[in-house]
Amino acid sequence: MTRDAVARALQDRARAAEEIIRRYLPEENGYNRTVTEAMNYSVLAGGKRLRPILMRESFRLHGGGREQLLHPFMAAIEFIHTYSLVHDDLPAMDNDDYRRGKPTTHRKFGAGMATLAGDGLLNLAFETAFQAFEACESEEERQCVIRACGILAGRAGIGGMVGGQCADLVAEKEQRGVRSKEELFYIQKNKTAAMIESAMMIGAVLAGASAEAIARMEQAGEKIGLAFQIRDDILDVEGEAATLGKDVGSDERNGKLTYVSLYGSAQARDDVERLSREAMELTAGGEDSFLQDLIDWMITREL
């Protein structure tokens, strides 16, 4: 597919994913209305919906049929991703003013309410994922949903995204100067790649894929996530705020070591290409090539 065709296909899939996500958003009424408004504002502020799209493409790659099992997890993973952004933008962390071209949640609702909105989205994610049990028609499907819930929780927690964010925040606050390559890899693998691994694995699990196939999706997710994060580091240095919809240069201002600052832009680009090529090899074999096209788009994107 041409880049324009991939972009159009991605937009179509993002719209389809957003329709699913909207079904699970909370109503804005009652005494908790302000927090639900902040939650919905955060989720609906835009975004590429890459994680639910990757989950669906992995599901289709492995011959998944009944998407009723998949839809709650597509929404859940986006809720977790959004909560992480809300908290990441807070003054105590990156203190960013814009996200997806709009004021960050704490700028619009205040830091306290933004914290609650993030908390609410994390809990909503699991309330939503559990709804997949209602769609199960066999014990085999229930076991798949149980395993998918475990993957979602594990990759989002201290052994995944939260652990990566912890290491990132500690290194920044301690002002330890240049971090090791091993520490940087840990941060990027867990802070970014863990949830992409989760998306790829859950899609395969819910499709009833073999253990070997699920392991390949775990490896592919790690490589996609690392390539995506390195590309993000490149864009933070070279991008423009108007194009990216968020502050640029924030990593440098916050004293963070990134892949670019450690290895240089040329090496970073080379490694993005290598990782994406390896991810494509791991995801080859399906009749629909969109997943391969999407991987290519993710690591050559300009926003």
Contacts in CASP RR format, 6 or more apart in sequence:
PFRMAT RR
TARGET T0000
AUTHOR 0000-0000-0000
METHOD contacts of the structure
MODEL  1
MTRDAVARALQDRARAAEEIIRRYLPEENGYNRTVTEAMNYSVLAGGKRL
RPILMRESFRLHGGGREQLLHPFMAAIEFIHTYSLVHDDLPAMDNDDYRR
GKPTTHRKFGAGMATLAGDGLLNLAFETAFQAFEACESEEERQCVIRACG
ILAGRAGIGGMVGGQCADLVAEKEQRGVRSKEELFYIQKNKTAAMIESAM
MIGAVLAGASAEAIARMEQAGEKIGLAFQIRDDILDVEGEAATLGKDVGS
DERNGKLTYVSLYGSAQARDDVERLSREAMELTAGGEDSFLQDLIDWMIT
REL
1 9 0 8 1.000
1 289 0 8 1.000
1 290 0 8 1.000
1 293 0 8 1.000
3 297 0 8 1.000
6 290 0 8 1.000
6 293 0 8 1.000
6 294 0 8 1.000
6 296 0 8 1.000
6 297 0 8 1.000
7 297 0 8 1.000
9 290 0 8 1.000
9 293 0 8 1.000
10 48 0 8 1.000
10 53 0 8 1.000
10 294 0 8 1.000
10 297 0 8 1.000
13 49 0 8 1.000
13 53 0 8 1.000
13 56 0 8 1.000
13 290 0 8 1.000
14 47 0 8 1.000
14 48 0 8 1.000
14 49 0 8 1.000
14 53 0 8 1.000
17 49 0 8 1.000
17 52 0 8 1.000
17 53 0 8 1.000
17 56 0 8 1.000
17 74 0 8 1.000
17 78 0 8 1.000
18 49 0 8 1.000
20 52 0 8 1.000
20 71 0 8 1.000
20 74 0 8 1.000
20 75 0 8 1.000
21 43 0 8 1.000
21 49 0 8 1.000
21 52 0 8 1.000
21 74 0 8 1.000
21 75 0 8 1.000
21 78 0 8 1.000
21 79 0 8 1.000
22 44 0 8 1.000
23 71 0 8 1.000
23 75 0 8 1.000
24 72 0 8 1.000
24 75 0 8 1.000
24 76 0 8 1.000
24 79 0 8 1.000
24 124 0 8 1.000
24 128 0 8 1.000
24 131 0 8 1.000
25 39 0 8 1.000
25 40 0 8 1.000
25 43 0 8 1.000
25 44 0 8 1.000
26 36 0 8 1.000
26 39 0 8 1.000
26 40 0 8 1.000
26 124 0 8 1.000
27 36 0 8 1.000
28 36 0 8 1.000
28 37 0 8 1.000
28 40 0 8 1.000
29 36 0 8 1.000
34 109 0 8 1.000
34 113 0 8 1.000
35 113 0 8 1.000
35 116 0 8 1.000
35 117 0 8 1.000
35 120 0 8 1.000
37 109 0 8 1.000
38 105 0 8 1.000
38 108 0 8 1.000
38 109 0 8 1.000
38 113 0 8 1.000
38 114 0 8 1.000
38 116 0 8 1.000
38 117 0 8 1.000
39 117 0 8 1.000
39 118 0 8 1.000
39 120 0 8 1.000
39 121 0 8 1.000
39 124 0 8 1.000
41 105 0 8 1.000
41 108 0 8 1.000
41 109 0 8 1.000
41 117 0 8 1.000
42 82 0 8 1.000
42 83 0 8 1.000
42 85 0 8 1.000
42 86 0 8 1.000
42 105 0 8 1.000
42 117 0 8 1.000
42 118 0 8 1.000
42 121 0 8 1.000
43 78 0 8 1.000
43 79 0 8 1.000
43 82 0 8 1.000
43 121 0 8 1.000
45 99 0 8 1.000
45 100 0 8 1.000
45 101 0 8 1.000
45 102 0 8 1.000
46 100 0 8 1.000
46 102 0 8 1.000
47 100 0 8 1.000
49 78 0 8 1.000
50 196 0 8 1.000
50 294 0 8 1.000
50 298 0 8 1.000
51 77 0 8 1.000
51 78 0 8 1.000
51 81 0 8 1.000
51 195 0 8 1.000
51 196 0 8 1.000
51 198 0 8 1.000
51 199 0 8 1.000
52 74 0 8 1.000
52 75 0 8 1.000
52 77 0 8 1.000
52 78 0 8 1.000
52 199 0 8 1.000
53 294 0 8 1.000
54 196 0 8 1.000
54 199 0 8 1.000
54 200 0 8 1.000
54 221 0 8 1.000
54 224 0 8 1.000
54 291 0 8 1.000
54 294 0 8 1.000
55 70 0 8 1.000
55 73 0 8 1.000
55 74 0 8 1.000
55 77 0 8 1.000
55 199 0 8 1.000
55 200 0 8 1.000
55 202 0 8 1.000
55 203 0 8 1.000
56 67 0 8 1.000
56 70 0 8 1.000
56 74 0 8 1.000
56 203 0 8 1.000
57 288 0 8 1.000
57 290 0 8 1.000
57 291 0 8 1.000
57 294 0 8 1.000
58 199 0 8 1.000
58 200 0 8 1.000
58 201 0 8 1.000
58 202 0 8 1.000
58 203 0 8 1.000
58 204 0 8 1.000
58 207 0 8 1.000
58 217 0 8 1.000
58 283 0 8 1.000
58 291 0 8 1.000
59 65 0 8 1.000
59 67 0 8 1.000
59 70 0 8 1.000
59 203 0 8 1.000
59 204 0 8 1.000
59 206 0 8 1.000
59 207 0 8 1.000
60 207 0 8 1.000
60 288 0 8 1.000
61 204 0 8 1.000
61 207 0 8 1.000
61 283 0 8 1.000
61 285 0 8 1.000
61 286 0 8 1.000
61 288 0 8 1.000
61 291 0 8 1.000
62 203 0 8 1.000
62 204 0 8 1.000
62 207 0 8 1.000
62 208 0 8 1.000
62 209 0 8 1.000
62 213 0 8 1.000
63 207 0 8 1.000
64 206 0 8 1.000
64 207 0 8 1.000
64 208 0 8 1.000
65 207 0 8 1.000
66 135 0 8 1.000
66 137 0 8 1.000
66 141 0 8 1.000
68 132 0 8 1.000
68 135 0 8 1.000
69 132 0 8 1.000
69 135 0 8 1.000
69 136 0 8 1.000
69 141 0 8 1.000
69 144 0 8 1.000
69 145 0 8 1.000
69 206 0 8 1.000
70 132 0 8 1.000
70 203 0 8 1.000
70 206 0 8 1.000
71 132 0 8 1.000
72 128 0 8 1.000
72 129 0 8 1.000
72 130 0 8 1.000
72 131 0 8 1.000
72 132 0 8 1.000
72 135 0 8 1.000
73 129 0 8 1.000
73 132 0 8 1.000
73 148 0 8 1.000
73 152 0 8 1.000
73 202 0 8 1.000
73 203 0 8 1.000
73 206 0 8 1.000
75 125 0 8 1.000
75 128 0 8 1.000
76 125 0 8 1.000
76 126 0 8 1.000
76 128 0 8 1.000
76 129 0 8 1.000
76 152 0 8 1.000
77 125 0 8 1.000
77 152 0 8 1.000
77 195 0 8 1.000
77 198 0 8 1.000
77 199 0 8 1.000
77 202 0 8 1.000
79 121 0 8 1.000
79 122 0 8 1.000
79 124 0 8 1.000
79 125 0 8 1.000
79 128 0 8 1.000
80 121 0 8 1.000
80 122 0 8 1.000
80 125 0 8 1.000
80 152 0 8 1.000
80 156 0 8 1.000
80 161 0 8 1.000
80 195 0 8 1.000
81 195 0 8 1.000
82 118 0 8 1.000
82 121 0 8 1.000
83 117 0 8 1.000
83 118 0 8 1.000
83 119 0 8 1.000
83 120 0 8 1.000
83 121 0 8 1.000
83 122 0 8 1.000
83 125 0 8 1.000
84 161 0 8 1.000
84 165 0 8 1.000
84 195 0 8 1.000
85 99 0 8 1.000
86 104 0 8 1.000
86 105 0 8 1.000
86 106 0 8 1.000
86 114 0 8 1.000
86 117 0 8 1.000
86 118 0 8 1.000
86 121 0 8 1.000
87 93 0 8 1.000
87 114 0 8 1.000
87 115 0 8 1.000
87 118 0 8 1.000
88 94 0 8 1.000
88 96 0 8 1.000
88 165 0 8 1.000
89 95 0 8 1.000
89 96 0 8 1.000
89 99 0 8 1.000
89 104 0 8 1.000
89 105 0 8 1.000
89 106 0 8 1.000
89 114 0 8 1.000
90 106 0 8 1.000
90 111 0 8 1.000
90 114 0 8 1.000
90 115 0 8 1.000
91 106 0 8 1.000
91 111 0 8 1.000
92 111 0 8 1.000
93 169 0 8 1.000
94 250 0 8 1.000
94 254 0 8 1.000
96 104 0 8 1.000
96 246 0 8 1.000
96 247 0 8 1.000
96 250 0 8 1.000
97 103 0 8 1.000
97 104 0 8 1.000
97 107 0 8 1.000
97 247 0 8 1.000
98 104 0 8 1.000
98 241 0 8 1.000
98 245 0 8 1.000
98 246 0 8 1.000
98 247 0 8 1.000
99 105 0 8 1.000
99 245 0 8 1.000
99 246 0 8 1.000
100 245 0 8 1.000
100 246 0 8 1.000
101 245 0 8 1.000
101 246 0 8 1.000
102 108 0 8 1.000
104 114 0 8 1.000
105 113 0 8 1.000
105 114 0 8 1.000
105 117 0 8 1.000
105 118 0 8 1.000
106 112 0 8 1.000
106 113 0 8 1.000
106 114 0 8 1.000
106 115 0 8 1.000
109 117 0 8 1.000
122 156 0 8 1.000
125 152 0 8 1.000
125 156 0 8 1.000
126 149 0 8 1.000
126 152 0 8 1.000
126 153 0 8 1.000
129 148 0 8 1.000
129 149 0 8 1.000
129 152 0 8 1.000
130 149 0 8 1.000
132 145 0 8 1.000
132 148 0 8 1.000
133 142 0 8 1.000
133 145 0 8 1.000
135 141 0 8 1.000
136 142 0 8 1.000
136 145 0 8 1.000
140 208 0 8 1.000
144 205 0 8 1.000
144 206 0 8 1.000
144 208 0 8 1.000
145 206 0 8 1.000
147 205 0 8 1.000
148 202 0 8 1.000
148 203 0 8 1.000
148 205 0 8 1.000
148 206 0 8 1.000
151 198 0 8 1.000
151 201 0 8 1.000
151 202 0 8 1.000
151 205 0 8 1.000
152 198 0 8 1.000
152 202 0 8 1.000
154 160 0 8 1.000
154 198 0 8 1.000
155 161 0 8 1.000
155 194 0 8 1.000
155 195 0 8 1.000
155 197 0 8 1.000
155 198 0 8 1.000
156 162 0 8 1.000
156 194 0 8 1.000
156 195 0 8 1.000
156 198 0 8 1.000
157 163 0 8 1.000
158 166 0 8 1.000
159 190 0 8 1.000
159 194 0 8 1.000
160 190 0 8 1.000
160 191 0 8 1.000
160 194 0 8 1.000
161 190 0 8 1.000
161 191 0 8 1.000
161 194 0 8 1.000
161 195 0 8 1.000
163 190 0 8 1.000
163 191 0 8 1.000
164 186 0 8 1.000
164 187 0 8 1.000
164 189 0 8 1.000
164 190 0 8 1.000
164 191 0 8 1.000
164 194 0 8 1.000
165 190 0 8 1.000
165 191 0 8 1.000
167 183 0 8 1.000
167 186 0 8 1.000
167 187 0 8 1.000
167 190 0 8 1.000
167 191 0 8 1.000
168 187 0 8 1.000
168 191 0 8 1.000
168 256 0 8 1.000
171 179 0 8 1.000
171 183 0 8 1.000
171 187 0 8 1.000
171 256 0 8 1.000
171 257 0 8 1.000
172 254 0 8 1.000
172 255 0 8 1.000
172 256 0 8 1.000
175 255 0 8 1.000
177 255 0 8 1.000
177 257 0 8 1.000
178 257 0 8 1.000
178 262 0 8 1.000
179 257 0 8 1.000
181 262 0 8 1.000
184 257 0 8 1.000
184 258 0 8 1.000
184 259 0 8 1.000
184 262 0 8 1.000
188 225 0 8 1.000
188 226 0 8 1.000
188 229 0 8 1.000
188 230 0 8 1.000
188 259 0 8 1.000
189 222 0 8 1.000
189 226 0 8 1.000
191 229 0 8 1.000
192 225 0 8 1.000
192 226 0 8 1.000
192 228 0 8 1.000
192 229 0 8 1.000
192 232 0 8 1.000
193 221 0 8 1.000
193 222 0 8 1.000
193 223 0 8 1.000
193 224 0 8 1.000
193 225 0 8 1.000
193 226 0 8 1.000
193 228 0 8 1.000
193 229 0 8 1.000
196 221 0 8 1.000
196 222 0 8 1.000
196 224 0 8 1.000
196 225 0 8 1.000
196 228 0 8 1.000
197 217 0 8 1.000
197 218 0 8 1.000
197 221 0 8 1.000
197 222 0 8 1.000
197 225 0 8 1.000
199 221 0 8 1.000
200 217 0 8 1.000
200 218 0 8 1.000
200 220 0 8 1.000
200 221 0 8 1.000
200 224 0 8 1.000
201 214 0 8 1.000
201 217 0 8 1.000
201 218 0 8 1.000
201 221 0 8 1.000
203 209 0 8 1.000
203 217 0 8 1.000
204 213 0 8 1.000
204 214 0 8 1.000
204 217 0 8 1.000
205 214 0 8 1.000
209 217 0 8 1.000
216 282 0 8 1.000
216 283 0 8 1.000
217 282 0 8 1.000
217 283 0 8 1.000
219 282 0 8 1.000
220 279 0 8 1.000
220 282 0 8 1.000
220 283 0 8 1.000
221 279 0 8 1.000
223 275 0 8 1.000
223 276 0 8 1.000
223 278 0 8 1.000
223 279 0 8 1.000
223 282 0 8 1.000
224 275 0 8 1.000
224 276 0 8 1.000
224 279 0 8 1.000
224 295 0 8 1.000
224 298 0 8 1.000
226 275 0 8 1.000
227 271 0 8 1.000
227 272 0 8 1.000
227 275 0 8 1.000
227 276 0 8 1.000
227 279 0 8 1.000
227 298 0 8 1.000
227 299 0 8 1.000
228 298 0 8 1.000
228 299 0 8 1.000
229 259 0 8 1.000
230 259 0 8 1.000
230 260 0 8 1.000
230 268 0 8 1.000
230 271 0 8 1.000
230 272 0 8 1.000
230 275 0 8 1.000
231 272 0 8 1.000
231 298 0 8 1.000
231 299 0 8 1.000
231 300 0 8 1.000
231 301 0 8 1.000
233 251 0 8 1.000
233 258 0 8 1.000
233 259 0 8 1.000
233 260 0 8 1.000
233 268 0 8 1.000
234 260 0 8 1.000
234 265 0 8 1.000
234 268 0 8 1.000
234 269 0 8 1.000
234 272 0 8 1.000
235 244 0 8 1.000
235 248 0 8 1.000
235 301 0 8 1.000
235 302 0 8 1.000
235 303 0 8 1.000
236 248 0 8 1.000
236 249 0 8 1.000
236 250 0 8 1.000
236 251 0 8 1.000
236 252 0 8 1.000
236 258 0 8 1.000
236 260 0 8 1.000
237 248 0 8 1.000
237 249 0 8 1.000
237 251 0 8 1.000
237 252 0 8 1.000
237 258 0 8 1.000
237 260 0 8 1.000
237 265 0 8 1.000
238 265 0 8 1.000
239 248 0 8 1.000
239 302 0 8 1.000
240 248 0 8 1.000
241 247 0 8 1.000
241 248 0 8 1.000
243 302 0 8 1.000
243 303 0 8 1.000
244 303 0 8 1.000
245 303 0 8 1.000
251 258 0 8 1.000
251 261 0 8 1.000
252 261 0 8 1.000
259 268 0 8 1.000
259 271 0 8 1.000
260 268 0 8 1.000
263 271 0 8 1.000
272 299 0 8 1.000
273 299 0 8 1.000
275 299 0 8 1.000
276 295 0 8 1.000
276 296 0 8 1.000
276 298 0 8 1.000
276 299 0 8 1.000
279 295 0 8 1.000
280 292 0 8 1.000
280 295 0 8 1.000
280 296 0 8 1.000
283 291 0 8 1.000
283 292 0 8 1.000
283 295 0 8 1.000
284 292 0 8 1.000
END
